[in-house]
Each structure stands twice: as structure tokens, then as C-alpha cells.
Amino acid sequence: MEVTIEGKAYIDADFVDCCIGIEDGRISAIKKILKGDLHYKFNSKLILPAGIDIHVHFRDPGMTYKEDFSTGSLAAAFGGVSCVFDMPNTIPQTTSLQTLSNKIISADKKAYVDFGVYVGITDSNVDNIERLYKKCSGFKIFMGNTTNSLNLDENNLKQAFKKINSTSKPVLIHAEDITCLNMHKMWENNLIDHLRSRPAACEENSIKSILKTAKDCSNVRIHICHLSSFGGLDVLKNRSKNISVGVTPHHLLLSVDKNLKSQTLYKVNPPIRTSFDRDALFEGVKNGFVDILESDHAPHTLEDKAGEFNSAPSGNPGVETVFPLFLFLAKKGKLSFQRLVTLFCENPANLLGVSKGKIEVGRDADFVIVDLKGKCKVNSEKLHSKCGWSLFDGWPAIFPTCVFIRGVKLIEEHEIQVKQGFGRFVGDKT
């Protein structure tokens, strides 16, 4: 056996003292005692599946002064994330076979972690879905305006669903109704104005439209990204099994009524809402109503964020901090380790169809090693995203001490052990 890892591992919703055998990058055995050519023993630490972030914007190509696949994937690695999925609203937008291929080739040379790439669906490429699906990881639809977004007219949503229905790929949706957004559009001077210009009703209307349109396409796996409101949550309470829901750390942990400083830093779409919305979403996370935890890592430089509120871009970084923040919350009993692994490892793997997210024979040997006594505070100066800041600066967190991808030690005692290009595309390159 090539590699064995010994310790208290999270297996089948419980922590078990065992040895994990690894061959050719995959888990080949889980037993009480195993010895490999290379043996790692982690006393008094936990072995968890590595995280999977289904929602990142690495700004590559076109906006690499904010982030690129090298710095974004490095941040993911230090945050215990072994696989990321990149959104299509780059420059140029990822909407064709050519732009998709170019992004995969470029990312393949830069990535420290494994990755997938989404294709954006617009009014102009709906007819090409059957040609695009074999190479992409999934599809992304923007129902409302956001950073460099590519909107799909609601009238074309049914056609898109029907075509995606014949593929095996999921579709992720930014659910804000553009008509509603235009109706409430206003000059914004602060976060309260931003909240009023993108009210929860816009999210609710969009979700209702999605649910209505999806009735005739029961095989389509639909994921509602970054749910932000109690109203949206309520609309989804009777959703069918093919529809999943994601929530971000900033919508789960922050609220606009808590006197947030540096207002432009907290500007994001959909907006950070009230403490009532925040608490309702967190309850949904704990009780199993929310399916996936996603960072919506959307970095901008401090210079970009320093202008007037109305012109400042929306978005914030998060791929490096999402797992550490919630590992600390799990330690404190705010949610169970079982829910955390389900939200950030197992369900993302199931949605995207990757052989990761769980410690079981046959899956990729992607692990994080966690010392629950190793609490620290998020320090923006020590993070690895090119943008150099975090909304959660000073928050308590537990960063993994070691990270394995495909049985290879990627991070050891907070130091990178591999070179750019170690990460692999998880789809079909041909």
C-alpha cells in the first residue's frame, strides 16, 4: 500500500479510530491497522473530508489584478478546500466551447487544488447547451444583474431547462428577478439603501418563477445559489427533491442592522439582510433545510472598494475562511460536525458528481487534519487571496494543520508542499 493515514477519522457520521489506505490517489481500504510505504499518524487530531466549494469567482481571465487561479486556489488549499468550481462571469465570459477550453487550459497550469468550470447560459447560447455540457462541470444562470453578469431572459428559462434536462449536469441559479431589481433601483449611499434596492421580494419572485418553470423538467438538478432571505426560504419549503439550496457565510453570520463598518466592503449581491433573515437561514442550516455551504468567493481590491458606495463593486472573498469559521462553530456546538460535513463536503460532491467529499473506499483521498485546540483568529494579512482582506478579520477560526489531495500532502503545518499545476480538472478535457 502506497500511503496510510492513521487517526480519528469522520466515517459514516461518526469519528472512528482507524487507518486509511491510499493507492493511486484513492482510498483503497479503511481498517483498524494498516501499514503503507508512507505512514502518517495524527494523534489527538481529527481527520475530516476536505471541503468542496461549488461557488468561486477567481476572476481569471480578464480581472486577474483582483485574483487568478493561482492565488485563488492557493487560498482554497490553506482553507482546507480540495476542489473548487469557477463561475463564468469573467472577461471574456465563459459561454462557448472556446472560452471554456481556454479557461480549463489556463487553470490547469495554475491550480493548486482540483477544479471544475461552469458555462454561463445566455439568450444567445441556449441552443448550444447540448454541445457544451460534455466539457463543462455544470451551468450557471443569472436571473438578475451582478458583477459582469450574463443575464438570461425569463422567457428563455423553460427552453434552457428542457435542454439541460437531457444532460447529466446541474444548473446553478442566481435568483433575483431583474424586473423587480429595476423597479427598486435607486442611488445607494449605504448598505441599507443597497438592501432596499434589492429587496427580498426580488429573490422570492425569482424562486417562484424557477419552481414554476421547473415543474415540467423533474430531472434537472437545480441549485439556488446564495439564498439570503427568510422569504426565499419560505418559498422553497415545499420544493421537489431535484432542487437544492446554498447559503454563504456572510448571509449566515452577518446582518445589516449590526452597524457594519467600511460599508463598501460588505456590499454584495444578493445583499446582507437583517438579523431575522440571518437567524432563519442559520436555523435552516442546522435543521437540514439548507443543502450546501458555499463561499461565493468574489474578490475585489481594496482600491476597487474604496470609492463611493453606489459605484463600488459587489462581492467579497471567502474561499479560505469558510471551512475554518464553521469548524470553530462546530467545535462550539453551534452546529454539528455531521451537518458541516454534509453541507461542505458530501452534498457538494453529490451535486457535481465528483468522487470526493466522503471518507469511503473508492473516493479520492482528500482530507483535512484538524486540531480542535488550534483556535486562532482570521488575519487578513496572512490570507492568500490576491485582494488581501476579509469580512471576518479577527473572527475565531480553526484552520487545518494539514491538507491532503489524492493522497498527496498539499499543506503541512500551514506551508504549501506542491507547485502550481498540481490541481486537476475534474471533468473531461477532450
C-alpha positions, 0 to 999 in steps of 0.5 A: 500500500502506497500511503496510510493515514492513521487517526480519528477519522469522520466515517459514516457520521461518526469519528472512528479510530482507524487507518486509511489506505491510499493507492493511486490517489484513492482510498483503497481500504479503511481498517483498524491497522494498516501499514503503507510505504508512507505512514502518517499518524495524527494523534489527538487530531481529527481527520475530516473530508476536505471541503468542496466549494461549488461557488468561486469567482477567481476572476481569471481571465480578464480581472486577474489584478483582483485574483487568478487561479493561482492565488485563488486556489492557493487560498482554497488549499490553506482553507482546507478546500480540495476542489473548487468550481469557477463561475463564468462571469469573467472577461471574456465570459465563459459561454462557448466551447472556446472560452471554456477550453481556454479557461480549463487550459489556463487553470490547469497550469495554475491550480493548486487544488482540483477544479471544475468550470461552469458555462454561463447560459445566455439568450444567445447560447441556449441552443448550444447547451447540448454541445457544451455540457460534455466539457463543462462541470455544470451551468450557471444562470443569472436571473438578475444583474451582478458583477459582469453578469450574463443575464438570461431572459425569463422567457428563455428559462423553460427552453434552457431547462428542457435542454439541460434536462437531457444532460447529466449536469446541474444548473446553478441559479442566481435568483433575483428577478431583474424586473423587480431589481429595476423597479427598486433601483435607486442611488445607494449611499449605504448598505441599507439603501443597497438592501432596499434596492434589492429587496427580498421580494426580488429573490422570492419572485425569482424562486417562484418563477424557477419552481414554476418553470421547473415543474415540467423538467423533474430531472434537472438538478437545480441549485439556488445559489446564495439564498439570503432571505427568510422569504426565499426560504419560505418559498422553497419549503415545499420544493421537489427533491431535484432542487437544492439550496446554498447559503454563504457565510456572510448571509449566515453570520452577518446582518445589516442592522449590526452597524457594519463598518467600511460599508463598501466592503460588505456590499454584495449581491444578493445583499446582507439582510437583517438579523431575522433573515440571518437567524432563519437561514442559520436555523435552516442550516442546522435543521437540514433545510439548507443543502450546501455551504458555499463561499461565493468567493468574489474578490475585489481590491481594496482600491476597487472598494474604496470609492463611493458606495453606489459605484463600488463593486459587489462581492467579497472573498471567502474561499479560505475562511469558510471551512475554518469559521464553521469548524470553530462553530462546530467545535462550539456546538453551534452546529454539528460536525455531521451537518458541516460535513454534509453541507461542505463536503458530501452534498457538494460532491453529490451535486457535481458528481465528483468522487470526493467529499466522503471518507469511503473506499473508492473516493479520492483521498482528500482530507483535512487534519484538524486540531480542535485546540488550534483556535486562532483568529482570521488575519487578513494579512496572512490570507492568500487571496490576491485582494488581501482582506476579509469580512471576518478579520479577527473572527475565531477560526480553526484552520487545518494543520494539514491538507491532503489531495489524492493522497498527496500532502498539499499543506503541512503545518500551514506551508504549501508542499506542491507547485502550481499545476498540481490541481486537476480538472475534474471533468473531461478535457477532450 
